[in-house]
Amino acid sequence: MTDVYHEGMRQLQDRFDSRQLADRLDERLGHSEFAAEDRAFIESRALFFLAMAVLNEIVWRTQSTDFWVAFKAFGAIPLTMGFAVTQMPLIKRYHLEPASLQASEAEAGDVRKG
């Protein structure tokens, strides 16, 4: 585990009974260096959005306004959704399994403590 939580954070975690969740997140996701998979995850997003910006500029400057608007609605959105789907294997790497089989208070419909 890393030491990412200062005393004020720990006090809030204790107050709202979320220290176990915070520790689990830190255990599962916390690390001091980027792994190769982390780098791929970050770079893929940066490159995708850079490519989308360039493509948008090309369409905007070379096509009619009507075509550009249609591209934004019916081209850019499906491309972004397709990109998100192709990134699911990397996203699943960060999926957290429930700590217990009991339903959480939020799932049970009562998020209040007391």
Backbone as a chain_set.jsonl record, in Angstrom:
{"seq": "MTDVYHEGMRQLQDRFDSRQLADRLDERLGHSEFAAEDRAFIESRALFFLAMAVLNEIVWRTQSTDFWVAFKAFGAIPLTMGFAVTQMPLIKRYHLEPASLQASEAEAGDVRKG", "coords": {"N": [[0.829, -1.191, 0.0], [0.351, 2.295, -0.613], [1.122, 5.514, 0.818], [-1.091, 7.547, 0.72], [-3.073, 8.919, 2.026], [-3.705, 11.572, 4.177], [-3.842, 12.688, 7.636], [-6.249, 14.145, 8.018], [-7.846, 13.142, 5.959], [-8.045, 10.499, 6.802], [-9.497, 10.841, 9.163], [-11.976, 11.693, 8.151], [-12.625, 9.386, 6.703], [-12.923, 7.57, 8.802], [-15.058, 8.761, 10.115], [-17.146, 8.482, 8.258], [-17.154, 5.814, 7.918], [-15.537, 4.635, 5.897], [-12.952, 3.815, 5.667], [-12.049, 1.219, 5.18], [-12.831, 0.829, 2.508], [-11.275, 2.847, 1.283], [-8.707, 1.901, 1.88], [-8.784, -0.489, 0.461], [-9.045, 0.438, -2.173], [-6.604, 1.795, -2.384], [-4.871, -0.347, -2.014], [-5.443, -1.894, -4.247], [-5.216, -0.158, -6.472], [-3.209, 1.677, -5.969], [0.08, 2.717, -6.601], [3.58, 3.435, -6.991], [4.866, 3.889, -9.371], [4.328, 4.111, -12.916], [3.083, 1.371, -14.663], [3.709, -0.655, -17.598], [1.236, -1.241, -18.733], [-0.318, 0.802, -17.65], [0.832, 2.993, -18.875], [0.21, 2.452, -21.564], [-2.574, 2.657, -21.405], [-2.932, 5.397, -20.772], [-1.56, 6.697, -22.878], [-3.004, 5.801, -25.108], [-5.43, 7.137, -24.887], [-4.637, 9.827, -25.04], [-3.526, 9.92, -27.628], [-5.764, 9.188, -29.153], [-7.596, 11.324, -28.711], [-6.103, 13.448, -29.663], [-5.892, 12.718, -32.356], [-8.615, 12.845, -32.996], [-9.041, 15.593, -32.697], [-7.437, 16.634, -34.744], [-8.671, 15.438, -36.968], [-11.204, 16.651, -36.753], [-10.504, 19.334, -37.239], [-9.618, 19.129, -39.908], [-11.976, 18.291, -41.243], [-13.652, 20.445, -40.582], [-12.374, 22.606, -41.842], [-12.323, 21.903, -44.516], [-14.788, 21.099, -45.461], [-18.362, 21.658, -45.904], [-20.433, 23.583, -43.628], [-22.763, 22.208, -42.903], [-22.046, 19.55, -43.463], [-19.938, 19.29, -41.649], [-21.272, 19.575, -39.186], [-22.921, 17.317, -39.291], [-20.918, 15.374, -39.318], [-19.859, 15.748, -36.744], [-22.044, 14.909, -35.204], [-22.782, 12.358, -36.2], [-20.455, 11.061, -36.824], [-18.171, 11.616, -35.152], [-19.129, 10.949, -32.583], [-19.897, 8.134, -32.775], [-17.295, 7.175, -33.383], [-15.928, 7.792, -31.015], [-17.367, 6.229, -29.191], [-16.815, 3.688, -30.231], [-14.05, 3.647, -29.795], [-14.032, 3.659, -26.981], [-15.154, 1.139, -26.467], [-13.166, -0.525, -27.494], [-11.25, -0.125, -25.597], [-11.965, -1.477, -23.344], [-10.659, -3.897, -22.311], [-8.354, -2.802, -21.07], [-9.558, -1.089, -19.247], [-10.946, -2.863, -17.626], [-8.933, -3.899, -16.117], [-8.743, -2.359, -13.855], [-10.96, -2.922, -12.403], [-12.795, -3.373, -9.454], [-13.443, -5.95, -7.217], [-16.238, -6.761, -5.115], [-15.847, -6.321, -1.579], [-17.2, -7.927, 0.175], [-19.911, -10.321, 0.267], [-22.246, -9.272, 1.118], [-24.831, -6.885, 0.588], [-24.091, -3.505, -0.068], [-24.772, -0.496, 1.827], [-25.633, 1.498, 0.101], [-26.485, 0.026, -2.134], [-28.569, -1.292, -0.946], [-30.299, 0.744, -0.639], [-30.246, 2.535, 1.445], [-28.368, 5.082, 2.309], [-27.661, 6.441, 4.485], [-26.034, 6.62, 7.623], [-26.673, 5.38, 10.813]], "CA": [[0.0, 0.0, 0.0], [1.039, 3.577, -0.588], [0.683, 6.367, 1.918], [-1.692, 8.681, 0.034], [-4.084, 9.571, 2.855], [-3.197, 12.293, 5.34], [-4.641, 12.491, 8.85], [-7.594, 14.684, 7.813], [-8.585, 12.176, 5.136], [-8.328, 9.333, 7.647], [-10.576, 11.209, 10.09], [-13.231, 11.636, 7.387], [-12.899, 7.982, 6.401], [-13.44, 6.962, 10.031], [-16.368, 9.357, 10.396], [-18.134, 7.931, 7.335], [-16.936, 4.362, 7.851], [-15.075, 4.299, 4.548], [-11.519, 3.53, 5.695], [-11.82, -0.071, 4.532], [-12.932, 1.067, 1.071], [-10.1, 3.611, 0.871], [-7.555, 1.0, 1.927], [-8.925, -1.446, -0.638], [-8.702, 1.162, -3.393], [-5.164, 2.026, -2.368], [-4.221, -1.653, -2.201], [-5.668, -2.388, -5.611], [-4.853, 0.79, -7.517], [-2.084, 2.516, -5.599], [1.446, 2.312, -6.916], [4.442, 4.616, -7.065], [5.346, 4.042, -10.738], [3.427, 3.65, -13.952], [3.43, 0.113, -15.322], [3.568, -0.582, -19.057], [-0.199, -1.206, -19.035], [-0.78, 2.154, -17.318], [1.332, 3.875, -19.935], [-0.609, 2.181, -22.756], [-3.894, 3.196, -21.105], [-2.869, 6.859, -20.851], [-1.163, 7.116, -24.224], [-4.066, 5.545, -26.081], [-6.402, 8.215, -24.793], [-4.045, 11.067, -25.557], [-3.411, 9.824, -29.08], [-7.1, 9.188, -29.749], [-8.191, 12.655, -28.71], [-5.314, 14.268, -30.577], [-6.338, 12.352, -33.707], [-9.966, 13.388, -33.192], [-8.926, 17.043, -32.871], [-6.907, 16.858, -36.092], [-9.736, 15.078, -37.907], [-12.211, 17.698, -36.665], [-9.983, 20.503, -37.939], [-9.615, 18.849, -41.347], [-13.371, 18.319, -41.72], [-14.171, 21.805, -40.419], [-11.756, 23.542, -42.789], [-12.422, 21.486, -45.92], [-16.155, 20.709, -45.809], [-19.405, 22.639, -45.586], [-20.869, 23.591, -42.234], [-23.734, 21.127, -42.732], [-21.308, 18.289, -43.403], [-19.184, 19.281, -40.398], [-22.216, 19.311, -38.096], [-23.303, 15.906, -39.407], [-19.757, 14.603, -38.883], [-19.779, 15.825, -35.279], [-23.129, 14.131, -34.606], [-22.878, 10.962, -36.653], [-19.128, 10.506, -37.065], [-17.309, 11.719, -33.979], [-19.705, 10.214, -31.448], [-19.657, 6.691, -32.948], [-15.867, 6.896, -33.262], [-15.589, 7.832, -29.591], [-17.959, 5.038, -28.567], [-16.018, 2.552, -30.677], [-12.789, 3.691, -29.074], [-14.283, 3.244, -25.6], [-15.358, -0.314, -26.464], [-11.876, -1.197, -27.699], [-10.417, 0.07, -24.411], [-12.504, -2.231, -22.205], [-9.688, -4.77, -21.632], [-7.514, -2.013, -20.173], [-10.396, -0.558, -18.177], [-11.277, -3.965, -16.714], [-7.791, -4.147, -15.23], [-8.95, -1.594, -12.632], [-12.233, -3.307, -11.806], [-12.688, -3.834, -8.075], [-14.438, -6.917, -6.773], [-16.789, -6.393, -3.815], [-15.097, -6.849, -0.443], [-17.999, -8.978, 0.802], [-21.102, -10.688, -0.49], [-23.394, -8.52, 1.625], [-25.123, -5.676, -0.171], [-23.696, -2.277, 0.609], [-25.908, 0.332, 2.217], [-26.121, 2.203, -1.089], [-27.236, -0.927, -2.933], [-29.787, -1.614, -0.209], [-31.189, 1.896, -0.719], [-30.091, 3.413, 2.586], [-26.995, 5.566, 2.322], [-27.444, 7.125, 5.765], [-25.564, 5.831, 8.759], [-27.304, 5.851, 12.032]], "C": [[0.868, 1.247, 0.0], [0.498, 4.395, 0.566], [0.091, 7.648, 1.334], [-2.669, 9.463, 0.911], [-3.439, 10.28, 4.035], [-4.194, 12.158, 6.486], [-6.07, 13.009, 8.7], [-8.457, 13.749, 6.982], [-8.978, 10.968, 5.979], [-9.457, 9.637, 8.632], [-11.929, 11.175, 9.376], [-13.608, 10.198, 7.05], [-13.468, 7.28, 7.63], [-14.839, 7.474, 10.345], [-17.46, 8.734, 9.533], [-17.944, 6.439, 7.089], [-16.508, 3.916, 6.453], [-13.572, 3.997, 4.5], [-11.217, 2.218, 4.973], [-11.884, 0.063, 3.003], [-11.694, 1.812, 0.563], [-8.856, 2.733, 0.866], [-7.602, -0.008, 0.787], [-8.573, -0.791, -1.972], [-7.194, 1.395, -3.488], [-4.394, 0.727, -2.614], [-4.295, -2.1, -3.655], [-5.092, -1.463, -6.682], [-3.595, 1.595, -7.221], [-0.751, 1.907, -5.998], [2.276, 3.569, -7.138], [4.984, 4.863, -8.47], [4.287, 3.556, -11.713], [3.946, 2.345, -14.533], [3.248, 0.3, -16.827], [2.096, -0.507, -19.452], [-0.784, 0.162, -18.735], [-0.385, 3.119, -18.423], [0.5, 3.697, -21.205], [-1.996, 2.782, -22.598], [-3.918, 4.715, -21.305], [-2.553, 7.313, -22.268], [-2.263, 6.89, -25.253], [-5.114, 6.645, -26.053], [-5.86, 9.511, -25.38], [-3.974, 11.03, -27.084], [-4.776, 9.848, -29.76], [-7.662, 10.599, -29.821], [-7.389, 13.643, -29.551], [-5.737, 13.983, -32.024], [-7.736, 12.903, -33.986], [-9.922, 14.899, -33.398], [-8.423, 17.376, -34.273], [-7.981, 16.558, -37.135], [-10.83, 16.143, -37.923], [-11.76, 18.951, -37.419], [-10.014, 20.305, -39.456], [-11.025, 18.93, -41.915], [-13.918, 19.733, -41.66], [-13.648, 22.739, -41.502], [-11.967, 23.162, -44.26], [-13.845, 21.166, -46.37], [-17.134, 21.822, -45.45], [-19.784, 22.533, -44.113], [-21.857, 22.455, -41.966], [-23.034, 19.769, -42.621], [-20.551, 18.178, -42.082], [-20.086, 18.963, -39.204], [-22.648, 17.845, -38.121], [-22.153, 15.006, -38.97], [-19.652, 14.592, -37.366], [-20.833, 14.93, -34.628], [-23.059, 12.65, -34.956], [-21.534, 10.312, -36.977], [-18.281, 10.479, -35.804], [-17.847, 10.905, -32.803], [-19.549, 8.702, -31.623], [-18.174, 6.316, -32.864], [-15.43, 6.861, -31.795], [-16.15, 6.612, -28.875], [-17.184, 3.781, -28.963], [-14.68, 2.493, -29.972], [-12.966, 3.213, -27.637], [-14.451, 1.732, -25.505], [-14.024, -1.039, -26.63], [-10.962, -1.06, -26.49], [-10.882, -0.738, -23.198], [-11.499, -3.195, -21.574], [-8.76, -4.01, -20.678], [-8.319, -1.475, -18.999], [-10.72, -1.646, -17.158], [-10.139, -4.278, -15.749], [-8.009, -3.469, -13.873], [-10.27, -1.911, -11.934], [-11.998, -3.837, -10.395], [-13.801, -4.819, -7.773], [-14.989, -6.463, -5.428], [-15.998, -7.054, -2.69], [-15.865, -7.965, 0.252], [-19.213, -9.266, -0.066], [-22.346, -9.944, -0.021], [-23.588, -7.268, 0.786], [-24.67, -4.458, 0.62], [-24.948, -1.485, 0.971], [-26.483, 1.072, 1.015], [-26.945, 1.27, -1.964], [-28.554, -1.283, -2.265], [-30.753, -0.426, -0.197], [-31.062, 2.852, 0.438], [-28.632, 3.84, 2.676], [-26.681, 6.323, 3.605], [-26.909, 6.141, 6.783], [-26.346, 6.289, 9.965], [-28.389, 5.014, 12.514]], "O": [[1.974, 1.253, 0.541], [-0.474, 4.006, 1.213], [0.696, 8.715, 1.438], [-3.049, 10.578, 0.553], [-2.708, 9.661, 4.808], [-5.266, 11.578, 6.318], [-7.007, 12.385, 9.198], [-9.646, 13.578, 7.255], [-10.101, 10.473, 5.884], [-10.288, 8.77, 8.902], [-12.913, 10.685, 9.93], [-14.783, 9.835, 7.105], [-14.397, 6.481, 7.511], [-15.701, 6.715, 10.788], [-18.567, 8.486, 10.01], [-18.516, 5.878, 6.154], [-17.042, 2.953, 5.901], [-12.986, 3.93, 3.419], [-10.235, 2.124, 4.236], [-11.072, -0.531, 2.293], [-11.13, 1.449, -0.469], [-8.042, 2.814, -0.053], [-6.567, -0.343, 0.211], [-7.888, -1.389, -2.802], [-6.592, 1.212, -4.546], [-3.394, 0.71, -3.332], [-3.327, -2.618, -4.213], [-4.545, -1.93, -7.682], [-2.98, 2.138, -8.139], [-0.493, 0.727, -5.759], [1.738, 4.635, -7.436], [5.51, 5.943, -8.739], [3.459, 2.705, -11.386], [5.128, 2.236, -14.86], [2.692, 1.305, -17.269], [1.74, 0.203, -20.392], [-1.647, 0.643, -19.47], [-1.18, 3.957, -18.848], [0.127, 4.678, -21.847], [-2.538, 3.352, -23.544], [-4.829, 5.246, -21.94], [-3.205, 8.213, -22.796], [-2.436, 7.696, -26.168], [-5.627, 7.039, -27.101], [-6.551, 10.202, -26.128], [-4.324, 12.004, -27.749], [-4.933, 10.454, -30.82], [-8.149, 11.025, -30.869], [-7.959, 14.588, -30.097], [-5.917, 14.907, -32.817], [-8.009, 13.374, -35.09], [-10.692, 15.431, -34.197], [-8.929, 18.297, -34.915], [-8.176, 17.331, -38.073], [-11.329, 16.499, -38.991], [-12.545, 19.555, -38.151], [-10.393, 21.212, -40.197], [-11.246, 19.562, -42.947], [-14.584, 20.176, -42.595], [-14.393, 23.569, -42.023], [-11.808, 24.001, -45.147], [-14.077, 20.978, -47.564], [-16.779, 22.793, -44.782], [-19.497, 21.538, -43.446], [-21.795, 21.813, -40.917], [-23.394, 18.944, -41.78], [-20.52, 17.113, -41.465], [-19.717, 18.186, -38.324], [-22.728, 17.207, -37.072], [-22.38, 13.985, -38.321], [-19.388, 13.55, -36.767], [-20.559, 14.272, -33.625], [-23.258, 11.793, -34.096], [-21.485, 9.144, -37.362], [-17.738, 9.438, -35.433], [-17.078, 10.242, -32.107], [-19.101, 8.037, -30.689], [-17.832, 5.259, -32.335], [-14.653, 5.996, -31.393], [-15.469, 6.023, -28.036], [-16.928, 2.914, -28.127], [-14.22, 1.416, -29.591], [-12.145, 2.448, -27.13], [-13.948, 1.109, -24.57], [-13.784, -2.054, -25.977], [-9.991, -1.807, -26.369], [-10.253, -0.683, -22.141], [-11.493, -3.301, -20.348], [-8.421, -4.512, -19.606], [-7.815, -1.413, -17.878], [-10.763, -1.379, -15.957], [-10.362, -4.857, -14.685], [-7.514, -3.952, -12.855], [-10.647, -1.233, -10.978], [-11.104, -4.654, -10.173], [-14.971, -4.547, -8.045], [-14.263, -5.829, -4.662], [-15.539, -8.188, -2.819], [-15.261, -8.854, 0.853], [-19.501, -8.538, -1.016], [-23.382, -9.98, -0.684], [-22.618, -6.663, 0.328], [-24.847, -4.395, 1.836], [-26.041, -1.77, 0.483], [-27.697, 1.253, 0.924], [-27.988, 1.667, -2.483], [-29.546, -1.547, -2.945], [-31.904, -0.573, 0.213], [-31.709, 3.899, 0.431], [-27.769, 3.056, 3.071], [-25.558, 6.793, 3.791], [-27.291, 4.97, 6.797], [-26.643, 7.475, 10.106], [-28.996, 5.32, 13.541]]}, "num_chains": 1, "name": "protein.A"}
